Amino acid sequence: MDRRRFLATLAAPLGLAGCDFSLSDGVFNACATILPERLRTHPLVTAAWRGLDPANVLDMHCHVFGNGDSGSGLWFNPALERVWPLQGYLQRLFYLNASCTHEAPGKVDQSVVDRLLNQCEAMPRGFRVLLYAFDWARDESGQTDRERSTFHVPDEYCAMLAAAHPQHFAWAASIHPYDPAALDRLTAAAARGARAVKWLPTAQGIDPASPACDRFYARLAELRLPLVTHAGDERAVRGFGEALGNPLRLRRPLDAGVRVVVAHCASLGSGRDLDRGESGPMRPNFELFARLMDDPRYSRNVTGDISAVTQGNRADVVATLLSRRDWHERLLNGSDYPLPGVLPIVSLPLLVQRGLLDPAAAEPLKELRDHNVLLFDFVLKRSLVNNGAGFARPVFETRAYFEKAA
């Protein structure tokens, strides 16, 4: 049985890595390569770009990965290649399909990059993506924990890609604050043009509220590099426990003057209300994120990224994000590529049903996704409305936020 038939067979009974999913839009990505002119000039696409300067549009949440077959240092945990436990195996297959990865020996790393470049080249001139490195999971002493690491993307790899393709790529480092070399690595990453630092605390074993991070925060604040950190529950990568994703644990870097981007606006799960003590009640993580956004002390240094919020298990927050016009200057758009290419987890009929998407937009969006996941995600976000209002221009013109002078 080939990979696509395998995905189709298993997606429905198993679900996808704990995500809500729908088969209404299909199971696997068609991976078409050439964007037809009728889609490039479709009124929905034209309307999406209207009023925006593509040179200021940076998809600020984009993943690259591979198995290291190019000598890149990329790494996948070998456990994901074993059929059991099935969830991790299935998850890996979906990611490979979403990114249209060529699995022939020696072609995995390069095919991921080639597909991403193919999509960037179909966008208006000036559009770029921010590529994320991804550090190892580490223990409290900062030693690498390969067993609990899901994948690894070296800083050097992303820096190399950005240097080779500056018209399409910028890059963000991923530096674990417990690494004894963290400060040196941070200084080096900034010197090589890193635009941010990316963390996924629950998967990497990072407690954002730990005093062990204080020296790292001081250097981040000094460099004016933003920290893009996942908050809320994490379904795509398993690790050290959901408590590390509590948005209120980000008060420590915020109080240290770090510019913090709360990935996905903490749109999944519940966390302890730490403002009421370690035994405080459980509250939705999105509510805790909103508390940070509404705290006047953080009005200049907390933002949220809206990557992945159109997924079925996160879509409950979309109406609120659209209606909070006072937040739009502090929301940043990213795709979380390649996840929008995992067809079952973004349900266009669900968004139509909730009155957030014009029914006439669904079919052209499905076609866009077959050809260009980046464009699909962008046009979808630009097409969302609540009570007649969509996301404002600053949500998409994110480049200035990641310039060092910001």
Secondary structure per residue as TSV (DSSP state, phi and psi in degrees):
chain	resnum	aa	ss	phi	psi
A	1	M	-	360.0	129.1
A	2	D	-	-76.8	172.4
A	3	R	H	-61.6	-42.1
A	4	R	H	-66.6	-43.2
A	5	R	H	-63.7	-36.1
A	6	F	H	-62.7	-44.3
A	7	L	H	-61.4	-45.3
A	8	A	H	-62.3	-36.5
A	9	T	H	-68.9	-39.3
A	10	L	H	-97.0	-18.6
A	11	A	H	-60.0	-46.4
A	12	A	H	-66.1	-52.2
A	13	P	H	-70.2	-27.0
A	14	L	H	-99.9	-21.7
A	15	G	-	74.4	-176.1
A	16	L	B	-125.4	97.4
A	17	A	T	51.8	37.5
A	18	G	T	83.1	3.4
A	19	C	B	-88.7	146.8
A	20	D	-	-64.2	145.3
A	21	F	-	-148.4	163.1
A	22	S	-	-141.3	141.6
A	23	L	S	-97.6	8.5
A	24	S	T	-65.3	-26.7
A	25	D	T	-103.4	10.3
A	26	G	-	103.6	-175.2
A	27	V	S	-117.7	-47.4
A	28	F	S	-119.1	153.8
A	29	N	-	-76.8	134.7
A	30	A	-	-72.8	-20.4
A	31	C	-	57.1	37.7
A	32	A	-	-66.7	145.6
A	33	T	-	-99.9	-38.5
A	34	I	S	-103.2	120.7
A	35	L	-	-74.3	116.0
A	36	P	-	-61.8	149.1
A	37	E	H	-59.9	-35.0
A	38	R	H	-64.3	-27.4
A	39	L	H	-84.9	-38.7
A	40	R	H	-58.1	-37.1
A	41	T	T	-105.7	13.4
A	42	H	-	-60.4	142.2
A	43	P	H	-54.1	-32.8
A	44	L	H	-66.2	-40.1
A	45	V	H	-70.9	-45.0
A	46	T	H	-58.0	-44.0
A	47	A	H	-64.7	-34.1
A	48	A	H	-64.0	-36.1
A	49	W	H	-86.9	-12.2
A	50	R	T	-62.0	129.7
A	51	G	T	86.0	-1.7
A	52	L	-	-110.4	146.3
A	53	D	-	-96.5	110.6
A	54	P	G	-54.8	-28.2
A	55	A	G	-66.8	-17.7
A	56	N	G	-101.8	-0.2
A	57	V	-	-94.6	112.4
A	58	L	E	-121.0	116.1
A	59	D	E	-71.0	104.7
A	60	M	E	-92.0	17.6
A	61	H	E	-148.2	88.5
A	62	C	E	-137.1	127.9
A	63	H	E	-102.7	139.7
A	64	V	-	-118.6	157.6
A	65	F	-	-163.2	179.9
A	66	G	-	169.5	-175.9
A	67	N	-	-108.0	6.3
A	68	G	S	84.7	11.1
A	69	D	T	-70.9	-6.7
A	70	S	T	-99.9	5.4
A	71	G	S	78.3	20.7
A	72	S	S	-80.6	-19.8
A	73	G	-	88.5	-1.8
A	74	L	-	-64.6	151.0
A	75	W	E	-152.7	136.8
A	76	F	E	-113.9	141.0
A	77	N	-	-61.1	123.9
A	78	P	G	-57.2	-21.8
A	79	A	G	-61.3	-27.4
A	80	L	G	-72.2	-12.4
A	81	E	G	-92.2	-4.9
A	82	R	S	-90.9	140.4
A	83	V	S	-65.7	-26.0
A	84	W	S	-124.0	130.3
A	85	P	S	-72.4	139.0
A	86	L	H	-67.4	-31.3
A	87	Q	H	-60.9	-45.8
A	88	G	H	-65.7	-38.4
A	89	Y	H	-64.2	-46.0
A	90	L	H	-64.6	-40.4
A	91	Q	H	-58.9	-46.0
A	92	R	H	-60.9	-41.9
A	93	L	H	-62.7	-40.0
A	94	F	H	-65.2	-40.8
A	95	Y	H	-64.1	-40.4
A	96	L	H	-64.3	-40.3
A	97	N	H	-67.7	-41.9
A	98	A	H	-61.7	-33.7
A	99	S	T	-96.6	5.1
A	100	C	T	55.4	44.1
A	101	T	-	-75.4	134.7
A	102	H	-	-86.3	116.4
A	103	E	-	-90.5	6.7
A	104	A	S	-63.5	144.3
A	105	P	T	-52.8	131.3
A	106	G	T	84.5	-0.2
A	107	K	-	-116.6	-5.7
A	108	V	H	-63.6	-57.0
A	109	D	H	-55.4	-50.3
A	110	Q	H	-68.8	-33.9
A	111	S	H	-66.8	-33.8
A	112	V	H	-62.6	-45.4
A	113	V	H	-67.8	-43.0
A	114	D	H	-60.6	-42.6
A	115	R	H	-64.8	-41.4
A	116	L	H	-65.1	-42.6
A	117	L	H	-62.7	-41.0
A	118	N	H	-57.0	-39.7
A	119	Q	H	-74.4	-40.0
A	120	C	H	-63.2	-38.0
A	121	E	H	-67.2	-21.3
A	122	A	T	-86.7	-4.2
A	123	M	S	-89.3	162.0
A	124	P	-	-58.7	147.9
A	125	R	T	-56.8	132.8
A	126	G	T	109.4	-27.1
A	127	F	-	-64.2	137.6
A	128	R	E	-139.6	167.2
A	129	V	E	-121.5	151.0
A	130	L	E	-100.2	110.3
A	131	L	E	-82.3	135.1
A	132	Y	E	-101.7	124.1
A	133	A	-	-71.6	169.4
A	134	F	B	-150.0	110.7
A	135	D	-	-74.5	164.0
A	136	W	-	-64.6	153.9
A	137	A	-	-65.7	144.9
A	138	R	B	-137.8	156.3
A	139	D	-	-85.5	-176.5
A	140	E	T	-66.5	-20.2
A	141	S	T	-89.7	-2.0
A	142	G	-	90.4	6.5
A	143	Q	-	-79.8	143.0
A	144	T	B	-60.4	134.5
A	145	D	-	-118.4	87.9
A	146	R	S	-66.5	-35.6
A	147	E	T	-60.4	-36.0
A	148	R	T	-96.7	1.3
A	149	S	-	-85.5	138.8
A	150	T	-	-91.2	-44.8
A	151	F	E	-154.7	167.6
A	152	H	E	-140.6	131.2
A	153	V	B	-127.4	108.2
A	154	P	-	-65.9	147.7
A	155	D	H	-53.7	-43.1
A	156	E	H	-60.6	-34.0
A	157	Y	H	-66.5	-47.4
A	158	C	H	-66.7	-38.9
A	159	A	H	-61.3	-39.7
A	160	M	H	-64.6	-43.6
A	161	L	H	-63.5	-42.2
A	162	A	H	-65.4	-37.5
A	163	A	H	-68.7	-34.1
A	164	A	H	-78.4	-27.6
A	165	H	-	-134.5	60.0
A	166	P	T	-64.2	-21.8
A	167	Q	T	-73.9	-15.5
A	168	H	T	-120.6	-29.8
A	169	F	E	-122.7	138.7
A	170	A	E	-118.1	176.1
A	171	W	E	-144.2	155.3
A	172	A	E	-124.3	135.3
A	173	A	B	-77.2	162.9
A	174	S	-	-132.7	109.9
A	175	I	-	-129.1	115.6
A	176	H	-	-70.5	126.4
A	177	P	T	-68.6	-16.2
A	178	Y	T	-84.5	-12.8
A	179	D	S	-60.6	126.1
A	180	P	T	-55.2	-24.1
A	181	A	T	-96.6	13.2
A	182	A	H	-57.8	-45.2
A	183	L	H	-67.6	-39.5
A	184	D	H	-65.1	-41.6
A	185	R	H	-63.3	-40.0
A	186	L	H	-64.5	-45.1
A	187	T	H	-61.2	-42.0
A	188	A	H	-66.5	-40.6
A	189	A	H	-63.9	-42.3
A	190	A	H	-62.3	-39.8
A	191	A	H	-65.7	-28.2
A	192	R	T	-90.1	5.3
A	193	G	T	95.4	15.9
A	194	A	-	-58.7	136.5
A	195	R	-	-93.5	-13.0
A	196	A	-	-169.0	175.3
A	197	V	E	-120.9	133.9
A	198	K	E	-110.5	129.1
A	199	W	E	-123.6	150.0
A	200	L	-	-129.9	86.2
A	201	P	H	-53.9	-42.2
A	202	T	H	-67.1	-27.5
A	203	A	H	-94.3	-21.8
A	204	Q	H	-106.0	-6.4
A	205	G	T	77.0	41.6
A	206	I	-	-110.8	127.8
A	207	D	-	-100.5	105.5
A	208	P	T	-62.5	-18.1
A	209	A	T	-93.6	4.1
A	210	S	-	-80.6	138.0
A	211	P	G	-58.9	-19.6
A	212	A	G	-62.5	-16.5
A	213	C	G	-92.5	-5.9
A	214	D	H	-61.3	-42.7
A	215	R	H	-65.5	-36.4
A	216	F	H	-64.8	-43.9
A	217	Y	H	-62.0	-40.8
A	218	A	H	-60.8	-40.5
A	219	R	H	-71.4	-39.2
A	220	L	H	-59.0	-46.0
A	221	A	H	-62.9	-39.9
A	222	E	H	-63.2	-41.0
A	223	L	H	-80.0	-13.6
A	224	R	T	61.3	28.3
A	225	L	-	-86.2	129.9
A	226	P	-	-72.9	151.7
A	227	L	E	-104.9	113.9
A	228	V	E	-95.9	111.5
A	229	T	E	-131.9	132.3
A	230	H	E	-62.3	141.9
A	231	A	-	-140.2	157.9
A	232	G	S	87.1	-178.9
A	233	D	-	-66.7	152.8
A	234	E	-	-120.2	122.1
A	235	R	S	-107.4	-19.6
A	236	A	S	-84.6	-29.1
A	237	V	S	-134.7	128.2
A	238	R	-	-90.8	155.3
A	239	G	-	-170.9	-114.2
A	240	F	S	-105.0	4.7
A	241	G	-	116.0	141.6
A	242	E	G	-70.1	-19.0
A	243	A	G	-59.3	-29.8
A	244	L	G	-69.8	-15.8
A	245	G	G	-92.3	6.7
A	246	N	-	-62.2	122.7
A	247	P	G	-57.6	-30.8
A	248	L	G	-68.9	-16.0
A	249	R	G	-70.6	-11.1
A	250	L	G	-84.6	-1.4
A	251	R	H	-60.5	-32.2
A	252	R	H	-64.1	-52.2
A	253	P	H	-64.8	-34.3
A	254	L	H	-63.7	-43.2
A	255	D	H	-66.7	-22.4
A	256	A	T	-85.5	0.8
A	257	G	T	88.1	11.9
A	258	V	-	-78.0	138.4
A	259	R	-	-78.5	119.1
A	260	V	E	-116.4	127.4
A	261	V	E	-103.8	117.2
A	262	V	E	-87.0	105.9
A	263	A	E	-64.6	138.4
A	264	H	G	64.0	12.2
A	265	C	G	53.4	30.1
A	266	A	G	50.9	47.3
A	267	S	-	-88.5	10.0
A	268	L	S	-126.8	142.9
A	269	G	S	77.0	-173.7
A	270	S	E	-126.5	152.7
A	271	G	E	-136.2	161.2
A	272	R	E	-67.9	134.6
A	273	D	-	-76.1	85.4
A	274	L	G	-68.1	-17.2
A	275	D	G	-67.1	-15.6
A	276	R	G	-109.7	19.2
A	277	G	-	100.6	168.5
A	278	E	T	-64.0	-17.0
A	279	S	T	-108.2	19.0
A	280	G	-	-61.5	163.4
A	281	P	-	-68.4	159.1
A	282	M	E	-80.3	135.5
A	283	R	E	-133.8	155.5
A	284	P	E	-57.4	135.6
A	285	N	H	-59.5	-33.4
A	286	F	H	-64.0	-36.3
A	287	E	H	-64.3	-39.0
A	288	L	H	-68.7	-37.4
A	289	F	H	-60.2	-45.6
A	290	A	H	-60.0	-34.7
A	291	R	H	-63.4	-40.5
A	292	L	H	-66.0	-43.4
A	293	M	H	-62.6	-33.2
A	294	D	T	-91.6	-0.6
A	295	D	-	-80.8	116.4
A	296	P	G	-60.4	-22.0
A	297	R	G	-65.6	-24.0
A	298	Y	G	-111.1	14.5
A	299	S	T	-62.1	-21.6
A	300	R	T	-101.5	-10.5
A	301	N	T	-134.7	10.0
A	302	V	E	-118.6	132.6
A	303	T	E	-135.4	169.3
A	304	G	E	-127.5	146.5
A	305	D	E	-104.0	144.1
A	306	I	-	-98.5	19.4
A	307	S	T	-62.9	141.2
A	308	A	T	72.7	-1.6
A	309	V	T	-70.0	-14.0
A	310	T	T	-85.7	-4.1
A	311	Q	S	-63.5	150.6
A	312	G	T	-57.0	-34.9
A	313	N	T	-84.0	-1.7
A	314	R	T	-119.7	-8.7
A	315	A	G	-64.0	-14.7
A	316	D	G	-61.3	-22.6
A	317	V	G	-90.9	-9.7
A	318	V	H	-61.8	-45.9
A	319	A	H	-59.6	-41.4
A	320	T	H	-65.3	-44.6
A	321	L	H	-61.4	-39.3
A	322	L	H	-66.9	-38.2
A	323	S	H	-79.3	-22.2
A	324	R	-	-82.6	73.5
A	325	R	G	-59.9	-27.7
A	326	D	G	-68.9	-15.4
A	327	W	G	-90.4	-17.2
A	328	H	G	-62.7	-25.8
A	329	E	G	-70.1	-13.4
A	330	R	G	-123.5	24.0
A	331	L	E	-114.2	142.2
A	332	L	E	-127.6	133.6
A	333	N	-	-90.0	135.6
A	334	G	-	-147.3	160.5
A	335	S	-	-94.0	-23.9
A	336	D	-	59.7	36.2
A	337	Y	B	-51.7	135.3
A	338	P	T	-97.8	12.7
A	339	L	G	-57.3	-35.6
A	340	P	G	-62.1	-14.9
A	341	G	G	-84.8	-2.5
A	342	V	-	-86.8	95.8
A	343	L	G	-55.8	-42.3
A	344	P	G	-66.6	-16.3
A	345	I	G	-96.1	-6.4
A	346	V	S	-119.4	107.4
A	347	S	-	-101.3	107.0
A	348	L	H	-64.3	-41.1
A	349	P	H	-58.7	-34.0
A	350	L	H	-64.0	-43.6
A	351	L	H	-66.6	-36.6
A	352	V	H	-64.0	-46.1
A	353	Q	H	-58.4	-35.0
A	354	R	T	-84.5	3.2
A	355	G	T	75.6	19.1
A	356	L	S	-98.3	-10.5
A	357	L	S	-142.3	132.8
A	358	D	-	-61.8	128.0
A	359	P	G	-54.4	-31.5
A	360	A	G	-68.5	-15.9
A	361	A	G	-83.3	-18.2
A	362	A	H	-62.5	-46.9
A	363	E	H	-66.6	-48.3
A	364	P	H	-62.8	-32.4
A	365	L	H	-65.0	-40.3
A	366	K	H	-60.7	-41.7
A	367	E	H	-65.9	-40.8
A	368	L	H	-58.6	-42.2
A	369	R	H	-63.3	-33.4
A	370	D	H	-64.0	-27.4
A	371	H	H	-104.3	-36.4
A	372	N	-	-154.2	100.9
A	373	V	H	-64.6	-38.2
A	374	L	H	-62.8	-45.5
A	375	L	H	-67.7	-39.8
A	376	F	H	-55.2	-50.8
A	377	D	H	-63.9	-42.4
A	378	F	H	-62.5	-50.1
A	379	V	H	-65.6	-39.0
A	380	L	H	-58.8	-49.4
A	381	K	H	-63.2	-38.7
A	382	R	H	-69.8	-19.2
A	383	S	H	-93.8	-10.8
A	384	L	-	-70.6	139.5
A	385	V	-	-141.4	151.4
A	386	N	B	-138.0	119.7
A	387	N	T	54.0	39.6
A	388	G	T	82.8	-2.2
A	389	A	B	-116.2	135.7
A	390	G	-	-105.0	-171.0
A	391	F	-	-70.0	139.3
A	392	A	-	-74.9	162.3
A	393	R	G	-51.1	-44.3
A	394	P	G	-60.0	-23.1
A	395	V	G	-61.3	-30.3
A	396	F	T	-102.5	-28.1
A	397	E	-	-88.3	77.1
A	398	T	-	-96.2	-6.2
A	399	R	G	-57.0	-42.7
A	400	A	G	-59.8	-33.4
A	401	Y	G	-61.3	-32.2
A	402	F	G	-98.3	5.5
A	403	E	S	-78.8	144.6
A	404	K	T	-62.3	-25.4
A	405	A	T	-78.7	-6.2
A	406	A	-	-65.5	360.0
